[in-house]
C-alpha cells in the first residue's frame, strides 16, 4: 500500500506556475488549490513516502515555511 506525505504552500498569483513547477520537480503532485483564510491561494500537494523523495522533504518543508512567512508578511 502506498503511503503519502502532504504539504501546503501559499501561491503568489503572479508566480503560480513557477511555484508549482518547483514543487513538481521535487516529486510533489498538486491535489487542490483553495482560497486561504486571508484571501490568498493555498496549494495542497502530495507525494509517496520513501525513496529519493524523502531526502528532499526537509528542504521542501523549510522552503514552504519561508514562503508562508513571506505570504503572511513576517519576512
TIROKOL-486574 format. One record per atom (N, C-alpha, C): residue in one letter; x, y, z. Coordinates in steps of 0.02 Angstrom, whole numbers, padded with zeros to 5 digits, always signed. Layout:
BEGIN
aXYZ;...
This chain:
BEGIN
x+00042-00059+00000;x+00000+00000+00000;x+00045+00063+00000;x+00027+00111-00041;x+00064+00173-00044;x+00045+00217+00014;x+00095+00245+00047;x+00082+00296+00098;x+00105+00363+00070;x+00072+00416+00091;x+00083+00482+00063;x+00105+00531+00116;x+00142+00580+00095;x+00155+00639+00136;x+00125+00699+00100;x+00104+00747+00139;x+00068+00805+00112;x+00102+00869+00135;x+00092+00921+00095;x+00118+00987+00112;x+00071+01040+00084;x+00068+01096+00117;x+00030+01153+00090;x+00079+01210+00079;x+00065+01251+00029;x+00108+01308+00015;x+00066+01365-00013;x+00081+01427+00006;x+00045+01483-00023;x+00066+01493-00096;x+00020+01516-00137;x+00034+01530-00207;x+00029+01605-00219;x+00080+01634-00249;x+00078+01704-00268;x+00049+01707-00339;x-00003+01744-00348;x-00041+01744-00411;x+00003+01760-00472;x+00054+01801-00464;x+00097+01819-00521;x+00152+01767-00534;x+00157+01716-00491;x+00212+01667-00497;x+00188+01596-00486;x+00125+01582-00498;x+00095+01518-00483;x+00130+01460-00519;x+00140+01466-00584;x+00170+01412-00623;x+00240+01395-00598;x+00280+01445-00584;x+00348+01433-00561;x+00348+01397-00493;x+00304+01418-00449;x+00299+01386-00383;x+00279+01313-00391;x+00227+01299-00430;x+00204+01231-00440;x+00256+01188-00476;x+00290+01217-00526;x+00343+01180-00561;x+00401+01162-00514;x+00417+01207-00468;x+00470+01194-00420;x+00451+01135-00376;x+00390+01135-00349;x+00368+01078-00307;x+00363+01014-00349;x+00339+01019-00411;x+00334+00961-00454;x+00402+00929-00468;x+00453+00970-00475;x+00520+00944-00488;x+00547+00905-00428;x+00518+00915-00369;x+00537+00879-00309;x+00491+00819-00296;x+00448+00804-00345;x+00405+00745-00338;x+00337+00757-00309;x+00319+00820-00297;x+00254+00836-00268;x+00201+00841-00323;x+00143+00814-00310;x+00086+00816-00357;x+00032+00862-00327;x+00008+00908-00368;x-00045+00953-00346;x-00109+00915-00336;x-00140+00924-00277;x-00204+00892-00262;x-00261+00942-00270;x-00251+01003-00243;x-00304+01052-00243;x-00276+01121-00228;x-00310+01172-00254;x-00295+01242-00237;x-00359+01271-00207;x-00353+01302-00148;x-00410+01333-00115;x-00392+01404-00094;x-00442+01442-00080;x-00431+01510-00054;x-00415+01505+00020;x-00360+01537+00041;x-00339+01535+00111;x-00381+01581+00154;x-00372+01578+00219;x-00411+01618+00266;x-00401+01693+00258;x-00343+01713+00232;x-00329+01784+00222;x-00343+01806+00151;x-00372+01762+00110;x-00391+01780+00042;x-00343+01757-00012;x-00283+01736+00005;x-00235+01712-00044;x-00250+01640-00064;x-00212+01615-00113;x-00221+01546-00135;x-00172+01501-00098;x-00195+01441-00081;x-00154+01391-00048;x-00157+01326-00088;x-00099+01297-00104;x-00096+01235-00141;x-00084+01177-00092;x-00120+01123-00103;x-00111+01060-00066;x-00078+01011-00113;x-00021+00983-00092;x+00017+00937-00133;x+00030+00872-00095;x+00044+00818-00133;x+00060+00754-00103;x+00114+00719-00143;x+00149+00672-00111;x+00196+00628-00145;x+00204+00565-00103;x+00224+00510-00135;x+00234+00448-00098;x+00291+00455-00047;x+00284+00423+00010;x+00337+00422+00060;x+00389+00371+00041;x+00453+00388+00053;x+00507+00340+00040;x+00548+00359-00020;x+00604+00324-00029;x+00647+00335-00087;x+00682+00402-00086;x+00701+00425-00145;x+00738+00487-00153;x+00696+00547-00134;x+00629+00541-00140;x+00585+00597-00124;x+00592+00618-00051;x+00603+00570-00006;x+00608+00587+00065;x+00671+00627+00080;x+00723+00618+00041;x+00785+00654+00053;x+00776+00729+00046;x+00731+00750+00002;x+00719+00821-00009;x+00662+00849+00033;x+00630+00807+00073;x+00571+00828+00110;x+00586+00885+00158;x+00642+00880+00195;x+00657+00933+00243;x+00673+00998+00208;x+00706+00996+00151;x+00721+01057+00113;x+00656+01087+00087;x+00611+01045+00064;x+00546+01069+00039;x+00505+01100+00095;x+00505+01068+00153;x+00468+01094+00210;x+00496+01162+00232;x+00562+01168+00232;x+00593+01232+00250;x+00574+01287+00200;x+00574+01270+00136;x+00555+01318+00085;x+00482+01338+00093;x+00439+01290+00109;x+00368+01306+00120;x+00359+01351+00180;x+00395+01339+00233;x+00390+01381+00292;x+00412+01452+00277;x+00466+01460+00239;x+00489+01527+00221;x+00438+01562+00176;x+00410+01526+00128;x+00360+01555+00084;x+00298+01576+00124;x+00279+01536+00173;x+00221+01553+00214;x+00234+01617+00254;x+00294+01624+00280;x+00311+01685+00317;x+00308+01746+00272;x+00334+01740+00211;x+00332+01795+00163;x+00260+01811+00145;x+00220+01760+00135;x+00150+01768+00117;x+00112+01805+00172;x+00129+01791+00234;x+00096+01821+00291;x+00127+01887+00311;x+00180+01908+00276;x+00212+01972+00290;x+00260+01971+00348;x+00283+01914+00369;x+00328+01908+00427;x+00401+01912+00407;x+00418+01902+00343;x+00489+01902+00325;x+00504+01961+00279;
